Amino acid sequence: MTISRNEFATVAVASMVCAAAITGCGPSETPDPTAGHRIGFHDQTIAWHDCEAGVDDEVGRRLAAAGAQCGEFSAPLDYAAPAGKTITVAVARRPAGDSARRLGTLVVETGGPGPSRDGVALLIDGPEGGHGAPELAERYDVVGFDPRFFGASTPLECGWPTSEYLNVAQAAPVDRAGFDRVVVAARDLASGCEPWRDLLPHASTRTVARDLDLLRTLLGETSLSYLGWSWGTYLGAVYAQMFGEHVDRLVLDSPLDPRAAGPDLTRDTAPADAAALADWARWAAEQDIGLGTTSAAVSGEIHDLVDRVRDAPITLAGITLTADLIPGLLLTVDDSAESYSAFGDQIRALIDASRGVQVEPPPGLAIKLGLYADTAVTPEFGFSATVANQCADRPARAVEDYFTDIELHHAEEPLFGALARHLGPCAMWPVSPSEPPTEIDNQIPALLVGADGDPVAPSAGLRALRTVMPAARSLTLRPAFRHGVYLFDSSACIDDTVTAYLLDGVLPSGDATCDRAEP
């Protein structure tokens, strides 16, 4: 599953832009109800083929093992100018196992944004450490697609060095000098995307939603069911807003706050990050992993680590870590015992290094440090495409606003505030968004699933989405400090409720909670 921390009826491509329930049609858009068919986007036939492209194609191999086939379709780069440039969108489909009882098509979007063709295999086989939902695969054609500019779709790759990107994405500047360094690095990243300025305005979640509706028509479906996690929840909400007539059953797991998607997505996450770290400290004390036998003692070790690095940067595997990089290494996303144990290994390595001990970073920490840069810079990983999506969804604030924001909240958010509120490349992006942000406000039924202590998409986002989708129902796992619940946690209450809704289409009568034992 691709999780990032740090998404009405019409048969014409051009008219998608100003369909009912869309907020703000761009002034240059002049929809023509026949344009899409004249140009031929809806007349395409997806040529399905084997998914495995070669011996190194792990995604294709997993899809093939799940019984899926892959294909591609063309979409306009700019739906307001469908006669212009086109892009390619990659898709995978696994037909329903029981065709006589087929319910339709279920699109699985694993989040990020990032490649999601492997959502087909995820639903069937389950994520690592989780389980699949074979009963859904029996009743639905399961479909996953790589959003434009990700994975096997047309790429948008600005050639960012991994270390430079991580120094911006993980930066938590502790003073003005640190903030100014981030500004310079972010400007360099933004400049690297200048050659692709013709693509950048068309990387928005709204445009991906149009691709999804084009895919619906090519699959011959009048409506789609949809299961999305993380950024996939925003895509699902945007799709429901723009194409609500074509939505059947809708599940949004670990929802992003629909008002926050864009450059400031993480702005309000610091309290949730701190709460998740405190829960890990509780677990570490109970398990006595060598950092103290009380939560206060474990938390004290972390604060001492931060203080030591603030006084003297440390070197780990040849990488110099300053104080503004430490908070990004203290983020958690999964409260399972296995993940908490692995996180403990990372914390001990950082503490040892801060004391002058030579240590080899454990795998999880090595990934955070970008030590596997040979894979991290590929288009499939999508650093620049992810940022392009954020920059196209909403305009960034002025540069100085970010520093003021950090300063104003430092006292109440001492550890994670600067990380959550820091500036990124969108503040000096080569182009502005081509459309206003999507305002979610509809009566589409949906099941909203989340953890009460989600550190990536705080539960306030679920509540905000529930408010603007009043026909939806919420299902909250507690106590839980994780991102991604359905199929990723061991809660039978969550899994049974979600699966039942996707199979029978009946939402719970009201909002509900599912309790589980602490890890």
Buried (B, 14 or more C-beta within 10 A) or exposed (E): BBBBBBBBEBEBBBBBBBBEBBBEBBEEBEBBEEBBBBBEBBEBEBEBEEBBEEEEBEBBBBBBEBBBBBBBBBBBBBBBBBEEEBBBBBBBBBBBBEEEEBBBBBBBBBBBBBBBBBBBBBBBBBBEEBEBBEBBBBBBBBBBBBBBBBBBBBBBBBEBBBBBBBBBBBBBBBEEEBBEBBBEBBBBBBEBBEEBEEBBBBBBBBBBBBBBBBBBBBBEBEBBBBBBBBBBBBBBBBBBBBBBBBBBBBBBBBBBBBBBBBBBBBBBBBBBBBBBBBBBBBBBBBBEBEBBBEBEEBBBBBEEBBEBBEEEBBEBBEBEBBBBBBBBBBBBBBBBEEBBBBBBBBBBBBBBBBEEEEBEBBEBBBBBBBBEEEEBBEBBBBBBBBBBBBBBBBBBBEBEBBBEBBBEBEEEBBBBBBBBBBBBBBBBBBBEBBBBBBBBEBEBBBBBBBBBBBBBBBBBBBBBBBEBBEEBBBBBBBBBBBBBBBBBBEBEBBBEBBBBBBBEEEBEEEBEEBEBEEB
